[in-house]
């Protein structure tokens, strides 16, 4: 089963990861260490046939997740009582309640959207009785055009300038004000592709997924899949793309620490230059700035020296030697790149 991942924080377990199935339903929740906290498995029409809730001190943890089957809000206080440890209730579809046990809305549609289609004559029916293919996310009617053709969203953003990048003169660049940068990490995660995929996802109201993949140590790779909110607009494009790259970068660095195939790459895990370089690649795309312009803004010059490997930086902000004392300190990005 394909999953998409999003991240958040829970009251009981801190950072948690929410995995959604191919229909957008909440299927699995893990904590920051990868331990399972919550799982639901759905029948075709949304009834739950298997559930798991982590027990903590004799009580089941409620992870405040009310959005379940196909991403719709579940109201456990409405409808039948709980049985066999499985939640029972109704889903609220903006204007009507849906019963996953019956596979029907409990109120009729206000119109017959397509009298020529016998399936639409049943005004209580859910997605023409074809839940494996369709979802009813945004509207009251079961009209095929309503939920299988997403509403259009205007794209008024100007096209980004595609700049021809010159080959860097060195792998590493160094700036006294902003620290180290690795040209092998500028472009990690393929920022151009992320921006294109996020735009496609916004225009499809979240139906299109964003896949980010990167390779390390030649034979190992890390991949994450993201689902964009159906409420996102083109004004959110840049912020969503940056947030996806940052989340993917954290996962990529963690994978280097964990390793693959029994290997561990601790020496390169969260190197001082990695996360800032990843962010810089996306900032250059968002701002339409070339590599040469970025290095000028950062006052960075090519160097044959390698960055210090005893300093780890898990943040996207540059980390530099403290000019007023010992150790290292974070500095803010220049306005042109933030």
C-alpha positions, 0 to 999 in steps of 0.5 A: 500500500502506498502511504503519504507522510506528514509530521506534527506533534501530539500531546502524549508522544511529541513528534509524530508521523501520520501516514495516509493510504491511497485514498487519503485516509489516515492509516498509521501514526508513528512516533519520532522513533518509528514506534507504532502508536495508532493504526486503522484498516478500512473496508471498501466503504470506510468501516474499520475492520482492524484498529490499534491504539498504543496502551500507556498505563492502562489507557488507550492514547487518543492522538487527537486524529478525527480525520480518518477515512478518505481524510474526512472528519469522524464524529464518534459521538454520533450514530451506533455505539462502539463494539469489539474495540472498534470506533463507531460513528459517522463521517461529516461530509460538509453538508451530510453525514455518512455511515461507513457501516451502511456505506450510505449517506443518512440524508439524501442528496438535494438533487439527482445530478445525472438522471441518465445514470441509474447509479445516481438515482439513489440519492443516499449512495456514496460515490456511485457505489465505487469507493475503490476508485472515487472519493467524495471530498468537497461537495454535497452532490454525488455527481461524478463531475463534482468529486472526480474533476477537481475545481480549477485553481487559477495560477497567476504566479509568474513563471520562474526564470530558468537560469543557466548555472555555471559549473562550480569551481570547487565542491566547497565554498566558505564565507566568514559570515555564513560558513560552509556550503557543499555544491553536492548538496545544493540541488539535493531533493531536486528543488525544481521538481518539488516546485513543479509537483507541489504546483500540480498538487495544488491545482489538483486539490491534493489529488497529486502526490509529491515524491522526493528522492535522493541518493547517498553512498552511490547504492542507497537512497531515501524517498518520502511522499507528501500530500498537499492539503486540498485547501492550499492555493498558489500563494502557498506554493513556495512555503509548501515546497520549502517545508517539504524540502526541509522535512525530507532533508531531516529524513535524509540525514537521519537515514545516513545515520541509520545507514542502509544495508548494514552501513552507517555514514556517521561522518557525513550525518548532519555535517555543518554544511549539509542542511544549509546547502539543501535549503540554499538550493531551494532558495535559489529556485524560489528567488530566481537567483543563480549560483554565482549570485548566491555566492556573491550575496553570501560572500563565499569563495571556493576552497580546497579545505573540507568543512570540520567533521566534528561539528553537527548542524541539524538546522537549515541556518548557517553555523559559523565559528563564534567571532566573539568567543569559543564554539559555534553560533547560528546566523540568519540568512541574508534577506535576499535568500530568506 
